[in-house]
Amino acid sequence: MKFRHFHIALAALALVLAMPVDAQRLPTTNPGPHAAQINGAPGKVTEDIFPVRIVEINGRNIQPRQTLWLEPGRYEFRVLVDIPRGLSFPRSPADMPRWRRADPATRREALTIELEVEAGNTYQIRARYNRRDSEGFAWSTVLWRIEE
């Protein structure tokens, strides 16, 4: 059993060492006045504003999270909509065809946002459910508010 654990640890170490140095370092940092906070929750479901989980920064997958701290700079975030438990979706019969009609690039674009972030600010990003747009994709990612 100990031999098996050793092989698992050795394989994990080899995987980390095989990654380029740049891929190992994400622009995340510790909370503080030197950093920007990116926050994806809570939403305002009654206003069709939904919480999100950030799953990608600048094309790099990350562990999904609602809050993170970043060094100042320009970033592209991809998110997943965090639909609260008990809320039924699709909201209308037209939603499923809109989702199916959208190609992967359209879906990715709708769930991506690019921001220039500054130290000391909190950037609230959310997903907007586009109820009235019956032809386009049902979701878009928005900068809901900036708190200084």
N, C-alpha and C positions, 0 to 999 in steps of 0.2 A: 504494500500500500504506500509506503514512504517513497518507493522508487517511482510510482506513478505520479505522485505530487511533484517530485523533482522534475519529471519530464514536462509536466504542465507548466511549471514555473520557468523552465528553460525555454520552452516554446514561446511563452509570453514575452520573455526577455528578448529573444531573437526577433520577434515581431516588432517590438518597440525600436530595437537597434536598426532594423531594416528600413524603417520609415525615414524619409528625409527630415533633417533638423527643422525645417520650416513647417512641415506638416505636424510636428509634435507641439509647436507653440501656437496657441490661439491668442488673440488679443485681449483675453479676459484678464482682469486684475482684481485686487482686493477693493472692497468698498472704501470710499473716502472722498474728500473734496477734489482729489486729482483725477477722478474717474467719472464716467457717465453711467447712469443706470438705465437699462432697457427693461421695460416691464410690460407683460402681456395680459395682466388680469387685474381686477375683475372686469367683466363686461357690463353692458346695459341691455339685456336681452329684450326688454320692452321697447327699446329704440333700435333694435336690429344691430346692435354692436356686441360682438362676441369676444370672449377671452381667446388668447392664442398661446401656443407653446412654440418657442423658437427651436427649430430643428437644424438650421444651417446658418453659418456665418461665412460670407465671402466664398461660397461654394464648398465649404467644408462641413460635413455632417457633425453634429454635436448631440450629446444626450439631451433629449427634449427638456426644456425648462421654461418657466414663466418669467424669471427674473435673472438678469446677469449684469455684471459690471464690466465696462470696457474702457480702454485707453481712448482718449480723444482721437477722432479720425472719421473717415468715410467707410461705411459698411453696407453690405447687402445682406438682408435677413430673409430666410424663407421660414414660413410658419405653418403650423397645422391649426385648424379651427378647433377649439375646445368647447364642444357643444355640451351644455350642462345635462346631467343625468335626468331622465324623465321628460326631456323636451323632444318632441317628435320631429324628425326630419326625414324626407323632404317636407317643407311647410306647405307646398301646393303641388298638385299633379304635374305642373309645368317644370318643377325643379329637376326631376330625374332626367328628362330629355335634355335640359340645358347642360347638366353635368356630363351626360354621355356624348353630347354633340361637341363639347370642347375637347380639343386635342391636348396632349400632355404639355405642350409649350404654353398654351393658353392658361391651363390650370396652374402651371408653375409661375407664370407671370402674375396671375391674380393673387397668388399667395406669397409674393415676394415684395419687399419694400427696400429702398435704398435711402440711407440717412447719413447726414454729416452730424456727428455728436460732439458735444463740448463738455468739458469737465464741470462737475457740479450740477448738471441738469439731469432730470428724469424724463425719459421719452416713453410715452404710453402708446404702444401700438396695439391695434385690435383688428378683427376681421369684421367687415360690414357685409351684412346680408342685403343684397340688392333686390328687394322685393318687387319694385316697379319695373325693372329692366327685364322684360319677358324674353328678349332675344339673346342678350349677352350672358356671360357667366354669372352665376348667382352670388359669388363672393368677390370681395376685393380687400386688400390689406391697406390700412390707413394709419397715419400718425394722428391719433385721437387727441393728444394734448402733450404739451411740454411744460414741465414744472421746473422752475428755477430755484 
